[in-house]
Amino acid sequence: MQLATRRAFTIVPNGPFSLREAATFAFGHHVETAWDGVMRLAFCADGYADQAGVEVRQDERGVHCVVFGDASVDAVRAQVARILSLDRDGEAFARIGERDPVMARLLTAAPGLRPPLFYSPYEAAAWAVLSVRRVPKQMASVRRRLCEAHGATFQLAGERVAAFPTPDQLLVVDAFPGISADRLARMHGVARAALDGLLDIARIHALGPEAAMADLQRIGGIGPFYSALIVVRASGFADVLPLEEQKALALAGELYGLGAPATREQFTEIAEAWRPFRTWAVVLMRAAASRLTAPRSGSSDAAAA
């Protein structure tokens, strides 16, 4: 259990932001649905040498974070801002509703929703090779046990939360229940790629989305789908349009009254109004489309800076 001194910082969102939306947004290994006012994060800090635990709360003054562990608080602040998409201009995102009536309805249905990201490209890649062709809920349980056995554990707002093993910690795991030998070997390949710098945020940003997606396929077990997941849902690019995502094409066809899933050409044309937030718009569409026709229990705690 990590007992390092607590440190704290506050991020003031630029534009609408709802911590509740982020905390209850289920994707990848993140399957939390309950909301008690605290979002608990535990992750490998960028650079992958240290781990951090963070309690996140929101009020009218901003998003308040208490940090546990030995990672640099400045590095953790930047990483939390990226994870919660607080490093972008939420006011500019909201303005896409002025150009697109469908987006205006979705923004109203999910006020303050911004895409929460995987903690890092390393953790996204490790999840990809761990979960491919397996039941996500089952592998989320395996991942949690792996974290508890080999990562740092933090006491966050009354709950024990374990961070994913650092690359060095993962490389010494020679066997683990629920992970086959070939799958673990691919996870070791991800760990070595992280240590070699292939999964560094700065490198991925410098390459740009398309080049980074192609480059990351050099890692064993990472094909086109998962390289896109790493680049778009872990690196913070806000304006990548997923033309091969069938669910997004189907939703676009439904929401824009096309009578059938949108073609790639139709989707590209519709999405012009969403620039420079096409990634965010697609996430909003996927998360909030059902709210336009079905009542939602509870309310969203949106706050505007």
DOLO-501049 format. One line per field, with one value per residue (C-alpha): residue number from 1; residue in one letter; x negated, y, z negated. Coordinates in steps of 0.02 Angstrom, whole numbers. Example, Ala and Ser with C-alpha at 12.3 -4.5 7.8 and 13.67 -1.06 7.14 Angstrom:
! DOLO-501049
num: c(1|2)
residuo: c(A|S)
c1: c(-615|-684)
c2: c(-225|-53)
c3: c(-390|-357)
! end
This chain:
! DOLO-501049
num: c(1|2|3|4|5|6|7|8|9|10|11|12|13|14|15|16|17|18|19|20|21|22|23|24|25|26|27|28|29|30|31|32|33|34|35|36|37|38|39|40|41|42|43|44|45|46|47|48|49|50|51|52|53|54|55|56|57|58|59|60|61|62|63|64|65|66|67|68|69|70|71|72|73|74|75|76|77|78|79|80|81|82|83|84|85|86|87|88|89|90|91|92|93|94|95|96|97|98|99|100|101|102|103|104|105|106|107|108|109|110|111|112|113|114|115|116|117|118|119|120|121|122|123|124|125|126|127|128|129|130|131|132|133|134|135|136|137|138|139|140|141|142|143|144|145|146|147|148|149|150|151|152|153|154|155|156|157|158|159|160|161|162|163|164|165|166|167|168|169|170|171|172|173|174|175|176|177|178|179|180|181|182|183|184|185|186|187|188|189|190|191|192|193|194|195|196|197|198|199|200|201|202|203|204|205|206|207|208|209|210|211|212|213|214|215|216|217|218|219|220|221|222|223|224|225|226|227|228|229|230|231|232|233|234|235|236|237|238|239|240|241|242|243|244|245|246|247|248|249|250|251|252|253|254|255|256|257|258|259|260|261|262|263|264|265|266|267|268|269|270|271|272|273|274|275|276|277|278|279|280|281|282|283|284|285|286|287|288|289|290|291|292|293|294|295|296|297|298|299|300|301|302|303|304|305)
residuo: c(M|Q|L|A|T|R|R|A|F|T|I|V|P|N|G|P|F|S|L|R|E|A|A|T|F|A|F|G|H|H|V|E|T|A|W|D|G|V|M|R|L|A|F|C|A|D|G|Y|A|D|Q|A|G|V|E|V|R|Q|D|E|R|G|V|H|C|V|V|F|G|D|A|S|V|D|A|V|R|A|Q|V|A|R|I|L|S|L|D|R|D|G|E|A|F|A|R|I|G|E|R|D|P|V|M|A|R|L|L|T|A|A|P|G|L|R|P|P|L|F|Y|S|P|Y|E|A|A|A|W|A|V|L|S|V|R|R|V|P|K|Q|M|A|S|V|R|R|R|L|C|E|A|H|G|A|T|F|Q|L|A|G|E|R|V|A|A|F|P|T|P|D|Q|L|L|V|V|D|A|F|P|G|I|S|A|D|R|L|A|R|M|H|G|V|A|R|A|A|L|D|G|L|L|D|I|A|R|I|H|A|L|G|P|E|A|A|M|A|D|L|Q|R|I|G|G|I|G|P|F|Y|S|A|L|I|V|V|R|A|S|G|F|A|D|V|L|P|L|E|E|Q|K|A|L|A|L|A|G|E|L|Y|G|L|G|A|P|A|T|R|E|Q|F|T|E|I|A|E|A|W|R|P|F|R|T|W|A|V|V|L|M|R|A|A|A|S|R|L|T|A|P|R|S|G|S|S|D|A|A|A|A)
c1: c(0|-68|-84|-166|-119|40|24|161|203|357|399|525|615|631|812|939|872|958|850|1000|1011|825|833|983|927|896|766|620|578|673|844|896|1079|1106|1069|1027|951|771|680|537|389|237|113|-65|-126|-189|-366|-306|-430|-308|-126|1|170|285|450|547|694|787|877|920|738|660|597|498|369|278|124|44|-120|-293|-258|-288|-132|-158|-165|-10|83|46|95|258|301|274|368|521|502|479|331|449|570|742|822|758|829|999|1003|1020|1202|1221|1173|1262|1438|1411|1255|1350|1477|1341|1247|1408|1440|1266|1210|1026|980|802|716|625|467|366|233|94|50|-45|107|220|101|88|278|291|182|256|438|439|565|613|763|716|799|705|538|571|576|412|334|391|313|152|146|176|40|-96|-53|-48|111|186|321|431|583|610|576|422|376|226|128|75|-103|-241|-330|-472|-348|-253|-409|-446|-274|-309|-133|36|206|323|184|119|-68|-53|55|-67|-210|-119|-93|-281|-304|-196|-301|-462|-385|-344|-522|-588|-485|-366|-214|-270|-136|-254|-312|-134|-84|-236|-194|-13|139|119|-68|-54|82|-28|-183|-103|-55|-238|-194|-142|45|87|182|274|422|317|186|330|393|222|200|376|434|270|167|288|314|480|510|493|644|668|728|720|823|985|1082|1039|1097|1260|1293|1256|1380|1512|1483|1470|1620|1527|1635|1481|1306|1205|1079|900|930|1090|1008|860|976|1083|929|860|968|884|706|591|682|734|670|766|923|922|898|1043|1150|1115|1142|1295|1396|1504|1545|1637|1774|1761|1775|1615|1614|1524|1450|1280|1174|1111|1004|948|792)
c2: c(0|171|289|438|614|683|826|923|1032|1106|1117|1249|1184|1297|1269|1139|985|849|737|623|594|550|435|336|327|141|88|-30|-98|44|-23|85|138|201|382|440|608|545|479|366|352|239|230|224|402|458|393|231|231|282|255|374|368|518|565|682|790|934|1086|1258|1314|1177|998|959|819|739|642|491|409|466|531|715|814|921|765|694|857|855|672|694|842|731|583|692|796|950|1003|1063|1209|1149|1312|1284|1107|1171|1289|1143|1144|1313|1234|1067|1049|863|900|1037|907|786|921|962|778|753|921|927|760|755|594|511|427|274|322|309|231|96|46|52|-61|-182|-188|-218|-374|-435|-420|-459|-596|-614|-553|-376|-393|-555|-480|-323|-439|-520|-349|-295|-449|-421|-241|-295|-428|-330|-144|-10|-4|158|196|320|394|236|111|11|43|-37|38|-63|-131|-23|-100|-158|-238|-321|-396|-498|-580|-752|-823|-763|-849|-804|-746|-874|-886|-815|-670|-631|-634|-501|-398|-410|-344|-195|-166|-169|-50|70|60|91|251|191|231|402|534|663|541|493|676|717|577|631|515|422|393|343|215|136|142|58|-94|-145|-202|-385|-406|-227|-220|-75|-74|-69|50|171|141|184|340|409|351|361|499|643|681|773|780|605|537|347|305|117|118|34|89|271|255|174|309|447|370|363|535|625|538|448|292|181|185|330|293|348|493|547|532|636|772|776|784|940|1041|958|1015|1026|905|761|631|713|727|541|497|612|533|358|405|516|458|344|488|579|447|367|451|447|417|547|708|763|878|995|1142|1285|1384)
c3: c(0|49|-100|-14|-67|7|129|215|364|447|631|683|839|988|1034|977|890|788|680|655|843|847|696|758|940|966|1095|1106|934|849|800|651|651|473|427|251|296|311|464|412|532|514|656|719|735|904|926|843|699|560|514|443|358|374|292|405|350|431|366|434|412|517|521|364|360|214|269|185|235|287|463|499|458|613|721|636|663|849|861|766|878|1030|957|922|1082|975|1081|1218|1241|1192|1246|1423|1420|1364|1514|1634|1578|1662|1828|1810|1735|1701|1600|1509|1451|1398|1302|1210|1173|1100|1031|987|1064|1128|1184|1039|1103|1059|932|1061|1229|1132|1031|1184|1281|1135|1122|1308|1309|1144|1198|1385|1428|1244|1144|1086|915|882|934|831|681|734|757|584|504|602|539|359|369|459|460|325|220|154|26|119|32|-70|70|117|298|384|528|679|664|736|887|774|654|795|872|715|718|794|771|710|689|831|949|1072|1106|1281|1221|1082|1208|1310|1152|1122|1299|1254|1098|1200|1327|1185|1117|1292|1304|1441|1333|1270|1285|1359|1493|1542|1552|1658|1780|1798|1797|1963|1950|1767|1807|1938|1828|1677|1779|1763|1586|1581|1560|1612|1776|1861|1740|1582|1651|1683|1505|1434|1539|1525|1353|1258|1337|1334|1519|1528|1716|1788|1882|1864|2040|2009|1849|1898|1744|1777|1958|1901|1772|1897|2018|1882|1806|1973|2050|2189|2181|2175|2099|2165|2299|2271|2389|2302|2131|2187|2253|2096|1985|2068|1948|1799|1834|1736|1619|1730|1606|1465|1571|1612|1428|1383|1518|1454|1272|1285|1436|1330|1213|1351|1349|1176|1005|904|717|615|677|739|632|767|717|826|795)
! end
